[in-house]
């Protein structure tokens, strides 16, 4: 089964974001990927970097466009976006089938402290299944710093956890050139650990920025990075994964009764 990570540039507008979703979804489908994942809040773009203002109407219309793109290219799309519900703004990742049907979304439940005034934290975790692939989603900060979000999915049968994130910028920073290099930010080391400590595939997806602090990559259950999109380069990386290796062994051996909350 082939899966893809999409590294688009930061969207200049919602319409520009939809252009890149269409282009990279087509590229993933051309390489026989079953599912392609995009970065955190790719529609309308992560706040504070010139993103177009989200409104309920814009987001609903954008979601409908992504559904059309998924059906056109016959590929499942995980599209992170702003979403309005009951007067609250949520950070979510929608899952859209290869026929253009929405299968639901995962909310970002553990917000970074800097995000408390941007989004309302979600309260539920979900699993999704397409073509025999069972997967969960954890969004940026919670996947990097709250490993429980990944372990929950693995203990409930997920073979893959997708991790849309945003790191780096186009204005300042250090340009990376080696995945997992010891002097680089800790993010890629955290990706390796999420895979190894749960014996699943961990698939992390970010923007193609000039000063990218972590690559879009697919990490195997043994912690090996199978492939990553080159830093700062828009495109997709596609990997044929072996679901038989995603046993969830270490996650399932966890003994929650031995952990008591004070």
N, C-alpha and C positions, 0 to 999 in steps of 0.2 A: 504494500500500500504506500503510495507516494503522498507526502504532505509538503506544503510550501509555506515559507515565511516571506512576507512582502515588506520591503524597505522603501517606502516612497519618500520624496522630499516633503518638507513642511508645506501644507496646503496654503496657497495664496487666498483661497476662498473655498466655500463649500463646492462650487462648481469645479474648481481646480482639483479638489480632493476626489470628486466623482470621476474626473478624467483619469487620475492615477489608479483608482480602484478598478476601473474598466480595463485599463492597459495591463496592469500587473495580474489581474485575475485571468485575463486572456493568456498571458505568458505562462502562468501556472497551469492552466488547463491544457495548453499546447504541450506541456511536459507530463501530462497525464496525472497531475496532482488531484487528489480527491477533495482536499480542503486547503484553503489559503487563509492565513491570518494577517491582519493589519495592526498597526501600532495603537497605543492608548489614545482614546478620544480623537481618532483621526478625523472625524466629523464633529465639530467644525475645525478641530485643531486644539492642541493643548493650550490652556489659558496663559496669557501673559506674553505670547510671542506673535501677536498680531492676528489672532484667529478672528474670523467673522463671528458676529454675535449669533448665538443659537436662540431660536424661538421654537415653540412647539410645532408651528406650521412648517418651518424650514426642516426640522428634524424628521417629521413624519414624511415629508416629500422626499427627503434624502434617503430615508430607509426604503421607500417604495422604489426609488431608482436603483438602489443596491440589489433589491430583490430581482429586478429586471436584468441586471448584469449577471447575477448568479445563474438565472435561468438561461440567458443567452449563451453563456460559456459552459453550462452544465458543470459547475463547480460549487462546492459548499464554501461560503464566505463567512469568516468571523470578523465582524466590523464593529470596533469600539467607537462609541459616540456619546455625546450628551443626550440625555433623555428626560423628558418631563413627565412626572406622575404625581397626581394629587397635589399639585402646586409646588412640588419639590423638584430640584434638579439633581439627577443621578448620573454617575459615571458608570456606563454599562458596556458590555460587549454582546451584541446581538449575534445569534447563530442563524444563518440562512441556508436552507438546503439547496441542492443543485437543481431543484425545480422552482426555486424562487419563493419557497414557503418559509416563514419565520418559525423557528423551533423554540424560541424563547431567548432570554438573555441572562447573563451573570452580572450582578452589581459589584462595584468596588466597595467592600465592607470595611476595610481598614484604610482610612485616609491618612496621608501624610499630614503632619501638623499644619503645614502651610496651605492645605487644601480645605481646612475646616470651614472657611468662609466662601468656598466655591461650590462644593457639592454636599448633598446629604448622604451619609453613609448608608449603604444597603444593609440588610439583616439576614439574608438567606444565601445558601449555596446550592448550586444545581449541577447536574451531570447531563451530558448530551450524548447521542449516539447516531452515527451515520455509517452505513455500509459495514457494520460490524465493529467500527471503531468507537470505543467509549472514552469520553474525555471530559475534563473539567477545565475551568478557566480561573486564573488568579491575575489580578490587575496591578502591575507596577509595584508600588511600595509594599503591598501585602505579600506579594510573591518573594520580594527581596528580603523582607524583615519579619514576616509572619509565616514561617514554614508550615504552621498548622493548617493554613488554607490549602496547601498542596497535599499534605498528608490526608486530610479529610477526603479529597477526591480519590487518592490512591487506595485508601482503605475501603472505599465504596466501589472499587472496581475500575477506576479510570486507568487506561493504558498510557494516556498522554495528558499532560496539563499544558495548555497554551497560556502564554504570559505576555500579553501586550503591555508595552512600557514606553516611557519617554525619558531619555537621558541625553545630556549634552546640549549643544546649541550651535548656531551658525556664526556666532560672534566671538567666542573666546574659548580657550581650552587647549588640550593636548591632542594631537592626532595620533590615534592608535594604529598599529600595523600588525600586531600579533595577538591572536585570541588567547586570553588567560595569562598574559604576560605578568610577571610578578609585581611590576611597578604600576600597572594599570589600576583603575578603580576596582573595587571589590565585586562589582555587579556580576561579571562573568564567573567568578569563583562561586557566587551564590547560586547561579544557574546550575553549575556542576553539582553542587551539593543537593539541590532540590531533586535532581535526577537520581543521584546515588543513594541518598538516604531513604528513597521510596521505591527504588528499582522500577522506574518508569521513564518514559521519554519526557523531557522538559523542553518546550519549544518557546523561545523568547523572541519577541518581535518589537523592533523600535524604528524610529525615523532615520532616514539617511541624512544626517546633519554633517556639517564640515568638521565639527569637533565632537564626534560621536563617542560616548563613554562606554558603550556596550554594543556588541554586534547582534544582528538578527540571526539566530542560530537554532540548530536542532541538536540537543544533547542526548546521548544514548543512556540507557539505564546503568551502564558502568562508568558514567561521567565523561566519556569521550565526546568531544565536539565532532559530529559527523560532517557538518558543513555550516558555513556562515556566509552571509552576503558581505562583500568587501565594504569596509568602513567608508562612509560618505558617498557610496555609489548606489543610486536608485536601481532596484531590480528585485528579482525573486531568487531564492535558493530552494531547491527541491531535493528531497531525500526519500529513498525507498526504505521504509522502516520495517522491522521484523516484529510484529506484535507478540510473537511467542517469547520474546526477550523481556517484554514489559509485564513481569509477573506480579509486581507489587509486593514482593516477598518481605522486604524489610518494613514496609509500611504496615503490612498485616501482622507482623510479629510484635508490633508495639502493644504494650500492656497498659491501657489507659487507667485501669483500676489502681495502678501503682503511683499515679500522679494525682495528688490531692490538692485542690485549690484551698488556699487559706481564707 
